Amino acid sequence: MGEIETGRSPNDMRGWSLQNASAFWLDHRRLRVSQGTFKAESSVVRNLVRIFGCDATLTSLADVRRIRSYQDARLKANISPKTVNNEMQVLASILQLAELWQRIGHRYKPLLVVKSDLPDALTQEESIRLLTTAANSIPHAVAPYAAALAFATGMRSGEIKRLRLGDLHYESAHPFLYVRRATTKTDAGARRVVLDGIAVWAARKLVARAHLLGSRFPEDCLLPTDRARHTRPTDPLHGASGYDPANPQASWETEWQKFRSVVGIDHRRFHDLRHSYISRAAEAGVPVAVIQAQVGHLSAQMVAWYTHISERAQFKAACQIEDSSPELLRILGLSAAGSAIGITETTKQSGTTATAANAGDSSRPSRVVIPRWRCRVRMSA
């Protein structure tokens, strides 16, 4: 009776097989999530069915020991903890259909995911090599031009893959493209993306390739899929040849790995190109709200980090402006130091050891160097 009152009583679906229950769950999800999310969840379901077995009942899966064994098996297969946790979220949603997850959810522990403290953006040298290599790539390439587009716009790989020709407007006075809600991660992802010169160059390359492969109409894919790569017998495109403008390319991973090896950035992810764009924008003093309008959703952690970068860039600019007008500083008895990396004081407070600016003149001020983001001002005697 207690389980009924708390909503923990299993229902008639508890005897369903994982295969039938997951098919039912996917039919429910199909109309409620974006195309990209649905494809990702379908892939997770295939893994769950393959590992647990298609005939495994939901009741048998509502066992913390089996879940822990699944986690162990996936980790041994070098699957990341974050991916395993995502797979467990799908399984939990399926078990909730039979009111089974409520019985074990309090005992389930997600795997620890270690998050990087800072986004990993490309260095200036890496950026130069990336664009130089892209400029010398063959016309039929995808990864080099997609990488340049991501670098110049902050777009995610999935957003680029699902672009349609009608989404691109690079011939207008202010070039832009549309990212549709169905092709992006969140509601905030649906947006208008402004294109700079690099982005327009990359878009032209990809559109020219699309035309050669048969994409001509606004609803045709910018990156039409190669039918020959659809090898599963259950795939509707299996056995066909040529390119299909109605369906987008699913992956460029092999080409990306080769491209980044040539560039010399084997340690980089494609997603780092997004971080590179955001970092460059923040360092240029672009307000974080404007950056978000361009790239879509950012986590609270990322907003805090990029706000810090933007504030540091603005502070540096303020110091540069001040240094350009030394006569104004002299009115107040101040003088410009010429660089926003330190501060000069006339005292030796806080126990800091100061070095005299001029050993032969004890009346000259002493300098204390502090973090790089502070402005340096010399107090006149």
C-alpha positions, 0 to 999 in steps of 0.5 A: 500500500505504501508503494501505491501511495508514493507512486512506486508500484510497478504497472503492467509494463514491467513485463515488457521487453527492453526492445518493445519498451524502448520502441514505445519510448522512442515513438513518444520522444519523436514528436517532443525533441529535436531531430538531433536529440532523437538520433542521439537517443536512438543510438543510446537505445541501440547500445542498451538493447545490444548490451542488456539483450532485446528480451531483457524485461524491464523488471530485470533491469530495475536492479542496481547491481545490473546497472553498476555492471553496465557502467563497469563494462562501458568504462572498460570499453573506454566510453567516457563517464559523461556518455555512460551517464547519458545512457543511464538517463535514457534507461531511467526514462524507459524504466519510469514508464513501468514505474520501476525507476522510482524504486531504485533511483535513490540508490543509483549513483552517476559516474563522476565527470571531471570538468575542465576549469577553463575552455580550451581555445586554439592558440594564435599559431594554431589558428593560423595553421588551421586556416592556412591548411583549409585554404589549401584543401581540395574543393570536395573536402568537408572538414576543413571548411566546416572547421573554418565556419565553426571557428568564425561563428562558434557553431556546433558541429551538429548545427553545421551538418544540418544546415539547408541551402535556404538557411544561408544568406551570405550574399546580403549586405550583412551576411548571416545564416539561420540555425533552426530549432530542430537542428540545435541543442536548446531553444536558445540555439535557434538563432540568426548567426552573423557571418564575417569574411572567414565564415562567408569564405567557408560557406561559399566553399561548402555551397559550391560542393553541395551544388556539385553533389546535387543540392540545388533547392532551398530545402536541400542539405548543405552537406548531402549524405553519401548513400554508399555509407548507409550500410545497415540493412534496415536503413532506408538508404541502404543499397542506393548510390550517389548523394541524397540532398534530402538527408544530411551527412552524419559524420566527418570524424575520419576527415576531421582526424586527418585534417587536424593531424595535418594542422598539428592539433591532434589533441583538439576537439572540433568543439574547441573551435566554438570555444576559440570563437567565443574567446576571441570575441570576449578578448575583443571586448564584445559583450557576453550578451552579444556573444550569446546571441551569436552562439546560442546557449552557454552554461553558467560556468562558461558565462562566468569565464567569458565575462571575466575575459571580456572585463579583462579586455575592457580594463586593458583597453581603458589603460591603453586609452589612458596611456595615450594621453599622458598630459591629462595624467600629469594634471593630477600628478600621475604619469602613464606607465605604458602597459597594463600589467602592473601598478606603481606605488609610493609606499611599501605597505602589505609587507611587499618588497619593492625595488627602487625605480632609480637606485641613485634617487631614493625620492623616486617611487618604488614599483610593485608588480601584481597580476597581469590584468591590473593597470600600472600607474606611477604616482609622481613624487 
